[in-house]
Amino acid sequence: MPEFDVHEHRHALKQLRDAGDTSLWENRKAVACPACGEPFDRLFTTRQSATRFPENDGARFCLVREADAIHVFRH
């Protein structure tokens, strides 16, 4: 599975929150999720070993784990 580089897709994402080790992004251009291939709505990224996910509305999630980060894609 290829890695997901947030900066490579920066033109299509709007940053909603940045707390240093965590960030929340809105997908504005229907970027595909690297886990399932479908466009995602939001992306939560963390470099923390444990974190709480932002509150959601019962949406489906995909998870991509990399060496230095975890990316959670909300559909």
C-alpha positions as CSV (number, residue, x, y, z in Angstrom):
1,M,0.0,0.0,0.0
2,P,1.5,3.4,-0.9
3,E,2.0,6.0,1.8
4,F,-0.4,8.9,2.0
5,D,1.5,12.3,1.9
6,V,-0.8,15.0,3.2
7,H,1.5,17.7,1.7
8,E,1.2,16.0,-1.7
9,H,-2.6,16.5,-1.5
10,R,-2.5,19.9,0.2
11,H,-4.1,21.6,-2.7
12,A,-7.2,19.5,-2.3
13,L,-7.4,19.5,1.5
14,K,-8.4,22.3,3.9
15,Q,-6.9,22.1,7.4
16,L,-9.6,22.4,10.1
17,R,-7.4,21.9,13.2
18,D,-3.7,21.6,14.0
19,A,-2.6,20.6,17.5
20,G,1.0,19.8,16.7
21,D,0.9,16.0,16.8
22,T,-2.6,15.8,15.5
23,S,-4.4,17.5,12.6
24,L,-7.9,17.4,11.0
25,W,-8.5,18.0,7.3
26,E,-11.5,18.4,5.0
27,N,-11.3,16.8,1.6
28,R,-12.4,19.5,-0.9
29,K,-11.5,17.7,-4.2
30,A,-12.6,14.0,-3.7
31,V,-9.1,12.7,-3.0
32,A,-9.3,8.9,-2.9
33,C,-8.7,7.0,0.4
34,P,-5.5,4.8,0.0
35,A,-7.2,2.0,2.0
36,C,-10.4,1.5,-0.1
37,G,-10.0,3.8,-3.1
38,E,-13.2,5.8,-2.4
39,P,-13.2,9.6,-1.7
40,F,-13.2,10.4,2.0
41,D,-14.8,13.4,3.8
42,R,-12.3,14.1,6.6
43,L,-8.8,13.0,7.5
44,F,-7.5,12.8,11.0
45,T,-3.7,12.4,11.3
46,T,-1.8,11.7,14.5
47,R,1.8,11.0,15.5
48,Q,0.8,10.2,19.1
49,S,0.9,6.6,20.3
50,A,-2.6,7.0,21.8
51,T,-5.2,9.6,21.0
52,R,-9.0,10.2,21.1
53,F,-10.8,10.6,17.7
54,P,-12.8,13.7,17.1
55,E,-16.6,13.2,17.7
56,N,-18.3,11.7,14.7
57,D,-21.8,11.1,13.4
58,G,-21.6,7.3,13.0
59,A,-19.6,7.5,9.7
60,R,-17.4,4.7,8.4
61,F,-13.6,4.9,8.9
62,C,-10.5,3.6,7.1
63,L,-7.1,3.5,8.8
64,V,-3.6,3.7,7.3
65,R,-0.7,3.1,9.5
66,E,2.8,4.3,8.5
67,A,6.1,4.2,10.4
68,D,5.7,7.7,11.9
69,A,2.0,8.4,11.7
70,I,-1.6,7.0,11.6
71,H,-4.1,8.4,9.1
72,V,-7.9,8.0,9.8
73,F,-10.2,8.6,6.8
74,R,-13.8,9.3,7.5
75,H,-16.3,8.4,4.8
